[in-house]
């Protein structure tokens, strides 16, 4: 699990990342993407519901704000994140749940923000 390479989507995402700002990762897992985004200068909020993943994430990315819970149930601030990454997460939602959750993702992003789905 820890030796998995960073998902290739980040190569596509990197040229579009701001020099600073805040990022949100939904379904952060053990933090491959979180560590990468922190390394790019972003303040990262990482969300995951799995206790083992949260434990590893806390060790790997102590600078991240870590939220334990189901991503679709957390409060999302309005107009905050320059980057939102949904890592292996949105497909867990039914079509109706995604329809209800999607406007919350869009609302949490700053104008001109970047979204990536893995």
MDTraj code that builds the backbone (N, CA, C; nanometers):
import mdtraj as md
import numpy as np

residues = "UNK UNK UNK UNK UNK UNK UNK UNK UNK UNK UNK UNK UNK UNK UNK UNK UNK UNK UNK UNK UNK UNK UNK UNK UNK UNK UNK UNK UNK UNK UNK UNK UNK UNK UNK UNK UNK UNK UNK UNK UNK UNK UNK UNK UNK UNK UNK UNK UNK UNK UNK UNK UNK UNK UNK UNK UNK UNK UNK UNK UNK UNK UNK UNK UNK UNK UNK UNK UNK UNK UNK UNK UNK UNK UNK UNK UNK UNK UNK UNK UNK UNK UNK UNK UNK UNK UNK UNK UNK UNK UNK UNK UNK UNK UNK UNK UNK UNK UNK UNK UNK UNK UNK UNK UNK UNK UNK UNK UNK UNK UNK UNK UNK UNK UNK UNK UNK UNK".split()
xyz = np.array([
    [0.0827, -0.1180, 0.0000],
    [0.0000, 0.0000, 0.0000],
    [0.0882, 0.1258, 0.0000],
    [0.1905, 0.1291, 0.0818],
    [0.2747, 0.2473, 0.0923],
    [0.3699, 0.2617, -0.0259],
    [0.3993, 0.1523, -0.0932],
    [0.4952, 0.1587, -0.2028],
    [0.4289, 0.1831, -0.3389],
    [0.2991, 0.2050, -0.3377],
    [0.2308, 0.2348, -0.4631],
    [0.2784, 0.3688, -0.5168],
    [0.2984, 0.3795, -0.6461],
    [0.3401, 0.5089, -0.7023],
    [0.2251, 0.6096, -0.6976],
    [0.2596, 0.7349, -0.7056],
    [0.1606, 0.8409, -0.7111],
    [0.0760, 0.8222, -0.8370],
    [-0.0529, 0.8427, -0.8249],
    [-0.1430, 0.8248, -0.9389],
    [-0.1027, 0.9205, -1.0520],
    [-0.1042, 0.8745, -1.1769],
    [-0.0645, 0.9574, -1.2911],
    [-0.1470, 1.0852, -1.3086],
    [-0.2651, 1.0922, -1.2512],
    [-0.3467, 1.2131, -1.2654],
    [-0.2730, 1.3355, -1.2114],
    [-0.1836, 1.3148, -1.1156],
    [-0.1119, 1.4287, -1.0583],
    [-0.0160, 1.4919, -1.1582],
    [0.0355, 1.4148, -1.2518],
    [0.1194, 1.4735, -1.3582],
    [0.0375, 1.5697, -1.4432],
    [-0.0892, 1.5346, -1.4633],
    [-0.1781, 1.6218, -1.5402],
    [-0.2235, 1.7412, -1.4566],
    [-0.2383, 1.7212, -1.3278],
    [-0.2860, 1.8245, -1.2382],
    [-0.1779, 1.9276, -1.2045],
    [-0.0546, 1.8820, -1.1889],
    [0.0540, 1.9687, -1.1417],
    [0.0684, 2.1012, -1.2170],
    [0.0633, 2.1042, -1.3499],
    [0.0799, 2.2335, -1.4183],
    [-0.0301, 2.3352, -1.3861],
    [-0.1402, 2.2881, -1.3312],
    [-0.2545, 2.3752, -1.3032],
    [-0.2649, 2.4146, -1.1558],
    [-0.1721, 2.3640, -1.0746],
    [-0.1767, 2.3945, -0.9316],
    [-0.1317, 2.5374, -0.9058],
    [-0.1992, 2.6051, -0.8133],
    [-0.1522, 2.7382, -0.7755],
    [-0.0247, 2.7268, -0.6924],
    [0.0474, 2.8366, -0.6807],
    [0.1720, 2.8371, -0.6032],
    [0.1461, 2.8223, -0.4542],
    [0.0275, 2.8594, -0.4099],
    [-0.0106, 2.8429, -0.2699],
    [-0.1620, 2.8357, -0.2634],
    [-0.2146, 2.8210, -0.1457],
    [-0.3589, 2.8092, -0.1300],
    [-0.3945, 2.6807, -0.0590],
    [-0.5217, 2.6476, -0.0646],
    [-0.5706, 2.5305, 0.0069],
    [-0.6244, 2.4254, -0.0905],
    [-0.6012, 2.3005, -0.0525],
    [-0.6509, 2.1879, -0.1305],
    [-0.7336, 2.0970, -0.0405],
    [-0.8262, 2.0281, -0.1001],
    [-0.9109, 1.9311, -0.0310],
    [-0.8980, 1.7995, -0.1041],
    [-0.8683, 1.6933, -0.0290],
    [-0.8689, 1.5606, -0.0909],
    [-0.9756, 1.4762, -0.0249],
    [-1.0716, 1.4332, -0.1058],
    [-1.1821, 1.3482, -0.0612],
    [-1.1450, 1.2037, -0.0872],
    [-1.1422, 1.1230, 0.0174],
    [-1.0962, 0.9852, 0.0027],
    [-0.9449, 0.9819, -0.0027],
    [-0.8813, 1.0427, 0.0956],
    [-0.7360, 1.0615, 0.0947],
    [-0.6567, 0.9327, 0.1135],
    [-0.7193, 0.8303, 0.1667],
    [-0.6468, 0.7048, 0.1875],
    [-0.5254, 0.7251, 0.2764],
    [-0.4145, 0.6637, 0.2394],
    [-0.2927, 0.6732, 0.3209],
    [-0.2091, 0.7959, 0.2850],
    [-0.2587, 0.8796, 0.1959],
    [-0.2002, 1.0102, 0.1776],
    [-0.1009, 1.0318, 0.0669],
    [-0.0955, 0.9460, -0.0325],
    [-0.0020, 0.9693, -0.1431],
    [-0.0244, 1.1075, -0.2046],
    [-0.1484, 1.1372, -0.2371],
    [-0.1805, 1.2661, -0.2971],
    [-0.1633, 1.3810, -0.1992],
    [-0.1977, 1.3587, -0.0744],
    [-0.1852, 1.4619, 0.0283],
    [-0.0395, 1.5050, 0.0424],
    [0.0491, 1.4087, 0.0539],
    [0.1919, 1.4379, 0.0665],
    [0.2407, 1.5145, -0.0568],
    [0.1953, 1.4734, -0.1731],
    [0.2349, 1.5397, -0.2970],
    [0.1883, 1.6858, -0.2983],
    [0.0629, 1.7093, -0.2621],
    [0.0084, 1.8443, -0.2645],
    [0.0763, 1.9344, -0.1608],
    [0.1060, 1.8800, -0.0442],
    [0.1805, 1.9569, 0.0560],
    [0.3172, 1.9943, 0.0006],
    [0.3816, 1.8998, -0.0673],
    [0.5112, 1.9256, -0.1281],
    [0.5070, 2.0333, -0.2351],
    [0.3898, 2.0567, -0.2918],
    [0.3715, 2.1612, -0.3932],
    [0.3364, 2.2959, -0.3301],
    [0.3353, 2.3012, -0.1969],
    [0.3122, 2.4271, -0.1276],
    [0.1700, 2.4555, -0.0851],
    [0.0827, 2.3570, -0.0965],
    [-0.0573, 2.3767, -0.0603],
    [-0.0850, 2.3316, 0.0823],
    [-0.1761, 2.3984, 0.1476],
    [-0.2290, 2.3537, 0.2763],
    [-0.3408, 2.2557, 0.2429],
    [-0.3350, 2.1355, 0.2981],
    [-0.4260, 2.0295, 0.2554],
    [-0.5183, 1.9854, 0.3687],
    [-0.6464, 1.9756, 0.3362],
    [-0.7439, 1.9104, 0.4221],
    [-0.7720, 1.7747, 0.3592],
    [-0.7493, 1.6692, 0.4367],
    [-0.7647, 1.5319, 0.3875],
    [-0.8814, 1.4657, 0.4586],
    [-0.9691, 1.4028, 0.3817],
    [-1.0877, 1.3387, 0.4379],
    [-1.0851, 1.1899, 0.4047],
    [-1.1056, 1.1075, 0.5065],
    [-1.1196, 0.9636, 0.4858],
    [-1.1938, 0.9065, 0.6055],
    [-1.2623, 0.7956, 0.5840],
    [-1.3409, 0.7336, 0.6906],
    [-1.2736, 0.6114, 0.7518],
    [-1.1691, 0.5615, 0.6886],
    [-1.1061, 0.4379, 0.7345],
    [-1.0049, 0.4659, 0.8464],
    [-1.0242, 0.4067, 0.9646],
    [-0.9337, 0.4323, 1.0773],
    [-0.7868, 0.4005, 1.0473],
    [-0.7590, 0.2918, 0.9778],
    [-0.6198, 0.2574, 0.9471],
    [-0.5580, 0.3604, 0.8534],
    [-0.6338, 0.4049, 0.7559],
    [-0.5835, 0.5066, 0.6643],
    [-0.5566, 0.6367, 0.7388],
    [-0.6453, 0.6746, 0.8287],
    [-0.6281, 0.7979, 0.9067],
    [-0.5014, 0.7893, 0.9915],
    [-0.4780, 0.6757, 1.0535],
    [-0.3583, 0.6579, 1.1367],
    [-0.2320, 0.6777, 1.0530],
    [-0.2269, 0.6144, 0.9379],
    [-0.1101, 0.6265, 0.8498],
    [-0.0978, 0.7688, 0.7974],
    [-0.2093, 0.8264, 0.7612],
    [-0.2101, 0.9629, 0.7089],
    [-0.1552, 1.0619, 0.8120],
    [-0.1933, 1.0451, 0.9372],
    [-0.1426, 1.1338, 1.0433],
    [0.0091, 1.1239, 1.0559],
    [0.0625, 1.0035, 1.0379],
    [0.2073, 0.9835, 1.0465],
    [0.2781, 1.0430, 0.9250],
    [0.2208, 1.0240, 0.8077],
    [0.2851, 1.0672, 0.6834],
    [0.2722, 1.2160, 0.6570],
    [0.1624, 1.2748, 0.7000],
    [0.1347, 1.4144, 0.6652],
    [0.0870, 1.4919, 0.7877],
    [0.1759, 1.5102, 0.8859],
    [0.1332, 1.5811, 1.0070],
    [0.0912, 1.7259, 0.9804],
    [0.1322, 1.7835, 0.8692],
    [0.0941, 1.9211, 0.8370],
    [-0.0492, 1.9308, 0.7833],
    [-0.1061, 1.8195, 0.7437],
    [-0.2414, 1.8207, 0.6866],
    [-0.3458, 1.8357, 0.7968],
    [-0.4562, 1.8972, 0.7607],
    [-0.5751, 1.8946, 0.8457],
    [-0.6489, 1.7676, 0.8079],
    [-0.6678, 1.6788, 0.9028],
    [-0.7267, 1.5488, 0.8727],
    [-0.8659, 1.5402, 0.9332],
    [-0.9604, 1.5031, 0.8494],
    [-1.0991, 1.4896, 0.8904],
    [-1.1378, 1.3432, 0.8756],
    [-1.1740, 1.2813, 0.9875],
    [-1.2175, 1.1413, 0.9829],
    [-1.3691, 1.1397, 0.9657],
    [-1.4131, 1.0803, 0.8575],
    [-1.5556, 1.0700, 0.8333],
    [-1.5842, 1.0460, 0.6866],
    [-1.7103, 1.0230, 0.6605],
    [-1.7544, 1.0042, 0.5224],
    [-1.7560, 1.1407, 0.4553],
    [-1.6911, 1.1516, 0.3428],
    [-1.6733, 1.2817, 0.2791],
    [-1.8044, 1.3511, 0.2473],
    [-1.9062, 1.2734, 0.2131],
    [-2.0333, 1.3350, 0.1750],
    [-2.1106, 1.3875, 0.2959],
    [-2.0639, 1.3562, 0.4166],
    [-2.1326, 1.4000, 0.5375],
    [-2.0632, 1.5174, 0.6066],
    [-1.9453, 1.5562, 0.5622],
    [-1.8734, 1.6631, 0.6307],
    [-1.9224, 1.8006, 0.5848],
    [-1.9007, 1.8994, 0.6693],
    [-1.9309, 2.0372, 0.6310],
    [-1.8214, 2.0855, 0.5372],
    [-1.8599, 2.1466, 0.4282],
    [-1.7641, 2.2038, 0.3348],
    [-1.7808, 2.3548, 0.3351],
    [-1.6732, 2.4272, 0.3632],
    [-1.6829, 2.5732, 0.3608],
    [-1.7040, 2.6232, 0.2186],
    [-1.7622, 2.7373, 0.2065],
    [-1.7905, 2.7954, 0.0749],
    [-1.6690, 2.8741, 0.0262],
    [-1.6351, 2.8549, -0.1014],
    [-1.5348, 2.9366, -0.1697],
    [-1.3976, 2.9323, -0.1005],
    [-1.3521, 2.8136, -0.0670],
    [-1.2276, 2.8018, 0.0101],
    [-1.1124, 2.7363, -0.0640],
    [-1.1389, 2.6305, -0.1383],
    [-1.0317, 2.5466, -0.1914],
    [-0.9939, 2.5830, -0.3346],
    [-0.8644, 2.5987, -0.3573],
    [-0.8126, 2.6225, -0.4915],
    [-0.8046, 2.4917, -0.5702],
    [-0.7957, 2.3795, -0.4969],
    [-0.7823, 2.2479, -0.5584],
    [-0.8692, 2.1489, -0.4808],
    [-0.9446, 2.0680, -0.5535],
    [-1.0189, 1.9572, -0.4929],
    [-0.9842, 1.8311, -0.5710],
    [-0.9419, 1.7291, -0.4980],
    [-0.9112, 1.5991, -0.5580],
    [-1.0041, 1.4963, -0.4945],
    [-1.0749, 1.4225, -0.5770],
    [-1.1611, 1.3144, -0.5300],
    [-1.0922, 1.1842, -0.5684],
    [-1.0209, 1.1280, -0.4735],
    [-0.9413, 1.0087, -0.4995],
    [-1.0174, 0.8809, -0.4684],
    [-1.0561, 0.8096, -0.5710],
    [-1.1254, 0.6816, -0.5538],
    [-1.2401, 0.6942, -0.4536],
    [-1.3229, 0.7958, -0.4704],
    [-1.4259, 0.8214, -0.3703],
    [-1.5655, 0.8425, -0.4279],
    [-1.5786, 0.9238, -0.5289],
    [-1.7121, 0.9608, -0.5759],
    [-1.7933, 0.8428, -0.6265],
    [-1.7268, 0.7396, -0.6739],
    [-1.8017, 0.6249, -0.7261],
    [-1.8733, 0.5467, -0.6164],
    [-1.8434, 0.5778, -0.4901],
    [-1.9164, 0.5139, -0.3804],
    [-2.0561, 0.5719, -0.3630],
    [-2.0808, 0.6856, -0.4236],
    [-2.2110, 0.7510, -0.4110],
    [-2.3084, 0.6986, -0.5165],
    [-2.4341, 0.6907, -0.4777],
    [-2.5367, 0.6611, -0.5771],
    [-2.5535, 0.7844, -0.6652],
    [-2.6248, 0.7691, -0.7740],
    [-2.6476, 0.8826, -0.8640],
    [-2.7171, 0.9966, -0.7901],
    [-2.8151, 0.9652, -0.7065],
    [-2.8859, 1.0692, -0.6317],
    [-2.7948, 1.1354, -0.5284],
    [-2.7111, 1.0571, -0.4622],
    [-2.6170, 1.1142, -0.3647],
    [-2.5167, 1.2064, -0.4336],
    [-2.4665, 1.1646, -0.5494],
    [-2.3728, 1.2485, -0.6230],
    [-2.4408, 1.3771, -0.6696],
    [-2.5631, 1.3653, -0.7137],
    [-2.6381, 1.4829, -0.7580],
    [-2.6531, 1.5836, -0.6437],
    [-2.6718, 1.5338, -0.5216],
    [-2.6849, 1.6222, -0.4058],
    [-2.5494, 1.6752, -0.3592],
    [-2.4440, 1.5950, -0.3736],
    [-2.3123, 1.6320, -0.3222],
    [-2.2346, 1.7226, -0.4174],
    [-2.2514, 1.7052, -0.5453],
    [-2.1733, 1.7806, -0.6436],
    [-2.1815, 1.9324, -0.6240],
    [-2.2989, 1.9908, -0.6029],
    [-2.3027, 2.1360, -0.5806],
    [-2.2234, 2.1795, -0.4566],
    [-2.2116, 2.0924, -0.3579],
    [-2.1326, 2.1249, -0.2389],
    [-1.9838, 2.1295, -0.2732],
    [-1.9385, 2.0393, -0.3602],
    [-1.7990, 2.0426, -0.4052],
    [-1.7731, 2.1721, -0.4810],
    [-1.8582, 2.2016, -0.5762],
    [-1.8424, 2.3224, -0.6575],
    [-1.8455, 2.4466, -0.5682],
    [-1.9341, 2.4491, -0.4723],
    [-1.9444, 2.5632, -0.3824],
    [-1.8228, 2.5801, -0.2926],
    [-1.7540, 2.4712, -0.2624],
    [-1.6355, 2.4768, -0.1765],
    [-1.5125, 2.5268, -0.2515],
    [-1.5190, 2.5259, -0.3844],
    [-1.4040, 2.5673, -0.4653],
    [-1.4042, 2.7177, -0.4881],
    [-1.2845, 2.7743, -0.4884],
    [-1.2684, 2.9142, -0.5257],
    [-1.2968, 2.9268, -0.6759],
    [-1.3419, 3.0435, -0.7203],
    [-1.3583, 3.0627, -0.8642],
    [-1.2262, 3.0332, -0.9367],
    [-1.2355, 2.9574, -1.0434],
    [-1.1160, 2.9199, -1.1181],
    [-1.0398, 2.8034, -1.0579],
    [-1.0980, 2.7419, -0.9542],
    [-1.0324, 2.6294, -0.8876],
    [-1.0178, 2.5094, -0.9799],
    [-0.9357, 2.4161, -0.9367],
    [-0.9037, 2.2967, -1.0147],
    [-0.9656, 2.1751, -0.9461],
    [-1.0303, 2.0893, -1.0258],
    [-1.0891, 1.9659, -0.9733],
    [-1.0299, 1.8473, -1.0478],
    [-0.9948, 1.7428, -0.9732],
    [-0.9481, 1.6185, -1.0346],
    [-1.0163, 1.5009, -0.9684],
    [-1.0569, 1.4052, -1.0508],
    [-1.1218, 1.2830, -1.0005],
    [-1.0371, 1.1648, -1.0441],
    [-1.0115, 1.0803, -0.9477],
    [-0.9367, 0.9580, -0.9765],
    [-1.0329, 0.8415, -0.9694],
])
top = md.Topology()
chain = top.add_chain()
for i, resn in enumerate(residues, 1):
    res = top.add_residue(resn, chain, resSeq=i)
    for name in ("N", "CA", "C"):
        top.add_atom(name, md.element.get_by_symbol(name[0]), res)
traj = md.Trajectory(xyz[None], top)
